[in-house]
Amino acid sequence: MRLDTKYFVPFVIGIATIGMLAIVWSSFRFNSKQLQTFNSELSTQFEAYTNQALPVLQQGVWAEGRDSLRFSDLDSEAFLVLFSARWSEKSSDLLAELESKTIDSKRVPIIIALVLDTKEGLDTESATEGEFSENTFTEDVTYASDYTIVDGSLLYNRYQVPGIPTLVFQDSLQILWTHVGFRGPNQLLPLDALLKEMR
């Protein structure tokens, strides 16, 4: 059976459209499954997650004088963990949005779990005593010195964190909300609602 030439272009466009829709659908499904796996891993192994000793890369106000940090050791019951990477501008954008988040007029503590590319990458960017010089990971992304930054590579791999950036909000030994990626402030509306309830 031969296809008439006048139907060839519409036929090709139709096949291409179906293929594109299938790719988009499978991508969304894959991302959703990754997030479900991540949430499941966290809920079933939450105690191990909070008690894992993470090397401190930058001693912010929540890790002064410490060379390692466990989330279970934090004074604040409610805090945010931001899985970030040096190459991710979205991580910096998300962090800028998070700076305004408060509970009872106090800023919600933010721990940056930095996912390192390689051990060599850490060595070339670190200064003495395990701190990063000038708190800078790339030329255009600078983190404030009051953030505690830990090596999040182990958690990233063990709990199959679905992407960078990934945000985890936890309170009183419970994970209340997780989110992957960042396209704008509207994605943080569920977090705003949770914080409003806690005030």
Secondary structure, DSSP 4 states (H G I P E B T S, - for coil): -PPPHHHHHHHHHHHHHHHHHHHHHHHHHHHHHHHHHHHHHHHHTHHHHHH--EEEEE--TTSTT-SEE-GGG-S-SEEEEEEE-TT-HHHHHHHHHHTT-EETTEEPPEEEEE--S-HHHHHHHB-GGG-BGGGBSSSS-B--TTSEEEE-HHHHHHTT--SSSEEEEEETTEEEEEEE--S-GGGGHHHHHHHHHH-
